[in-house]
């Protein structure tokens, strides 16, 4: 192999390695950028939505929701997906303070 070919292969390898490194460097620098302030008048919503799938969980759903509510912020959402229930799961979930689908 001639010296020119070896140099070309090494240059290609250096470029191939430097592109992901440059992208990672840009991502790190972008993370230092100050966060944008929310638009004026924007509604402040919760950051977390806990989704609970439930099927005939009438006996335990209220305690589950109370337990989750104690672990999240007051403006976070608790959503119960009552899947084809034949008992009062949806009603107990609403009574405990969850949104129900």
SVG drawing of the C-alpha trace seen along z (x, -y; Angstrom):
<svg xmlns="http://www.w3.org/2000/svg" viewBox="-71 -37 75 44">
<polyline fill="none" stroke="black" stroke-width="0.4" points="0.0,0.0 1.3,-3.4 1.7,-6.2 -1.0,-8.3 -3.5,-5.4 -2.7,-5.0 -3.0,-8.7 -6.4,-8.7 -7.7,-5.8 -6.5,-7.4 -8.1,-10.8 -11.4,-9.0 -11.3,-7.2 -10.6,-10.5 -13.5,-12.2 -15.8,-9.3 -14.9,-9.4 -15.0,-13.2 -18.5,-13.7 -20.3,-11.9 -17.9,-13.6 -18.8,-17.0 -22.5,-16.2 -22.1,-15.2 -20.2,-18.4 -23.0,-20.5 -25.6,-18.6 -23.6,-19.2 -23.2,-22.9 -26.9,-23.2 -27.8,-21.8 -26.1,-24.8 -28.3,-27.2 -30.8,-28.9 -34.3,-27.5 -37.1,-29.4 -39.6,-31.1 -43.2,-30.1 -45.4,-32.2 -47.4,-34.8 -50.8,-33.5 -49.8,-29.9 -51.6,-27.5 -49.5,-25.9 -50.2,-22.2 -48.8,-19.2 -45.6,-17.6 -46.7,-14.1 -49.6,-12.0 -50.0,-8.6 -52.0,-6.2 -53.6,-3.2 -55.2,-0.4 -58.0,1.3 -60.4,4.1 -62.8,4.9 -60.6,3.4 -63.4,1.9 -61.9,3.3 -58.4,1.8 -58.6,-1.2 -59.4,-3.8 -56.4,-2.8 -54.2,-2.7 -55.2,-6.2 -54.7,-7.6 -51.2,-6.1 -50.3,-7.6 -51.8,-11.0 -49.5,-11.0 -46.4,-10.6 -47.1,-13.2 -47.6,-17.0 -51.2,-18.4 -51.4,-19.6 -50.2,-16.2 -52.8,-14.0 -54.0,-10.5 -55.9,-8.8 -57.7,-5.5 -58.5,-3.6 -61.5,-1.4 -61.4,1.3 -64.8,3.0 -65.4,3.2 -68.6,4.9 -68.2,3.5 -68.0,0.0 -64.3,-0.5 -65.0,-3.8 -67.2,-5.2 -64.7,-4.4 -61.8,-5.9 -63.8,-9.1 -64.6,-9.3 -60.9,-9.0 -60.1,-11.9 -58.9,-10.4 -59.9,-11.2 -61.6,-8.1 -61.9,-6.9"/>
</svg>
